[in-house]
Amino acid sequence: MATRKTAKIPKEFEEIKKALVGDRAHCAVIALAAITKLPPKQVQEALAAAGRKIGRGTYTWTTQRALALLGYSVEKASRDWIQEMIASYPEPHNMLKNVTTHHPRRFKSAWSGQPDMLLFTSGHVAAYVDGKVVDYSVKRSLQITEVWWVEKIA
């Protein structure tokens, strides 16, 4: 996996991470705090109420349950959406087979106008908020396996 040396880790990520001292494997806490714009401790409590143990990873069903507790709904993107996103990339990149966490930065025009979403990779989740990936993985090319659009329930 290549590291993108020119990419900068967003300050929002660093700020959320500072609030979670003592918690490890907290990618879901950071992603949910970024996408909901709620305080990290409140998100951490919602995840705990949904079944997450502090310092442990988070199952996707726990993430979805915590979002519901916080008043958010989830719509999962189809594989067709991922293929349409790839098709919108400039040539020759529109022939790729997968989307990565680096692509929103690399293909800004294709990703502009996309709603806020959670980007799931193998054993990790990142948030795409306001046109950028709020996560350390912005400097990596982690293959996205699932995409969730997250919306506040009215």
N, C-alpha and C positions, 0 to 999 in steps of 0.2 A: 504494500500500500504506500503510495507516494504521499509525502507531506507537502502541502502548499505553503512555501515559506513566505510568500507575499501576502497571504491572507492574515487578517488580524482577528483575533478572538473578540467578539463583541463585548463592550463594557457592560451591557445588561447581563450577560452570562456571568461575568466576574462578580458583579454586585449581588446577584442571586446566590451564587456559590459561597460568598463570604457569610451570608446569613445562615448557612447550613453547616457550620463547623461542627464536627463530631458525627456527622452523618456520612456514611459511605454509600456507594452504589445509588446515588441520588439523582440520576439523569431524569427520571420521571418527575421528581419534585421540581427540578429546574425547568423542564419543558412545560409542565402545567402552570407553574408560576409565570413563565414568560407568555404563554398563550392566553391565560386568563387575566393577566396583569394584577393578580392578587399577591399579597405578601407570602413569601416562601414558607413561613411557619404555619400559616392558615392552610396552605396546600398540603404541607407535611401532615397536619392533623387530619385533613380529609382523607388522605391516602392511608393513614393509620386506622381511621374509622372504617375504611373499605377493606382492610386486611393486611396492609403493608407493615412490616416490622422495620424499625429504624435501623439503618446500616445494612439493610438487605436490598436486593433488587426488587423490581415491581413487575408483577404479571400484567399482561394487557387487560385482562378482565378486571383487575384491581384498579387500573388506570381509568377504565371506562366507568366503573362504579363510583370512583372518587369524583370524576367530572360530573356525574349525575347528582352527587351530594352537593357539589358546588353550584349547581344550577345550569349545567351545560349539556348540550346534546352532541352526539357523535354521528357523523355519516362517513362510512368507509368508502374510499375511492375504489373503483373497479380497475382491473388490469388494463381495460381499454383507455382509461384516463391516462395511465402511465405511458401507454403507447402513443396517445395523442400528444402528450407533452414531448416525448422524444421526437415525434414527427415535426414539431414546431422548431426544433433546433436547426441551426444553419448546416448546410452540407459541409463535410461528409458526416457530421455528428448525428444527423437525423437517421442514421443507420444503426445507432447503438442499440443494445439489447436491454440495458438497465439504466436507472436514474440513480445518481449518488448525491450525497449531502453537499458536494462541491458544486453541483450543477446550477443551483440558484445564483451563485456568484459568477460562475463562468458564462452562463447563458441568461443574462439579466433580462434581455428583451422577451425571451420565451416565458420567463417566470413572472414578469411584471403583470400586475393585475390579478394575480392568484390570491385566493383568500388565505387567511391564517390557517395553518395545519400542523399536525404532528407527523413527523417522519420517523417511521420505525425501521431499524436495521437489525441485524442479528444481535440480540442481547443489549440493544440500546434504543433510546428514543431522543429525538431532537425536536425543537420547535422552529417552525418557519413563521416569523411574525414581521409584519410591515416590510416585506420584501427581502428579508435576510434570515439566515439560519442563526438562531441564538443558541450556540453550542460550541464546544471545542471542535466538533467534527467539521466545522467550516474549513479547517485546515487539512482535512482528510478527504478521501473519496470512499466513504462507506456506502455500500449498496443499499438502497432503500427497498425494503420488502413490502411495506404497507404504508398507506397514507390515510390519515383521518382528518376530516374537516370538523372543526370544533366551533359551535355557535352557542351563544347565551340563549337560554330558554326565556321567552318573553313572559 
